[in-house]
Amino acid sequence: MNRTIALALGMVTIFAVTVAILLAVMPGPHKSTDYLVIGCVATLLCLLLLFVVLINAPKRSKTEPRG
């Protein structure tokens, strides 16, 4: 599987899991601002994890084949 596709699927999975956990943790009934906060927190977590993964990934030289 391509590295980019795997990374994208991982981020979508983390986003969905984070949203599910926050929906279960926050008391209902949910207002529109609750959904806004849940989406913002999930997005922030995904972007932070993506940043950490890309920073810690080993550098590829330009002569190595991609794939």
N, C-alpha and C positions, 0 to 999 in steps of 0.2 A: 504494500500500500504506500502511496506517496506520502512523504512526510507532511506536506502542507494539508492534505486531506485528513490525515490522522490528527493533526493539531486542531483543525477546524472542528472535527467531530468531537474531540475531547472538550473543547471550549463550549460547544453547544450542550454537551452532556452536563458539564459543571454548572452551566447557567440554569438548566432545567432542574437539576438537583437542588441548587441553592434556592430557586423560586419555590419548589415544593416544600422545602424545610421551613422557609420563612412564612409561607402560607399556613403551615401547621402550627408554627410557634406564635404568630401574632393572633391576638384574640379577635373574634368576629363580633358583629358583622363588619366586613371590610368596606372602607370608603375608597373613593378614587385616589385619595392621597396615600392610602396604605399600599395600593398597587404601584403607585409611583415610587414610593420608598423601596419596595421589594425589588422592582426592576432596576432601580439605581444601585442598590447594594449588590445585586447579582452581576450587573454590568461591571461595576468597580472591581469585584472579586475576579471576574474573568480577565479583565485587562491587566490587573496586577499579576495574576498567574502567567498570562501570556508574556508579559515583560520579563518575569523571572526566568521562564523557560527559554526565551530567545537570548537573554543575556548569558545564561549558563551553558548554552549549546556550544559544542566545539565548533571552531571556525573551519570552514571548508576552503581548501586551496582552489584556485581557479583551474588547475590541471586535473582535478579529480572529476570523474564522471558523475553526473547527477542521476539519482534514481534509487 
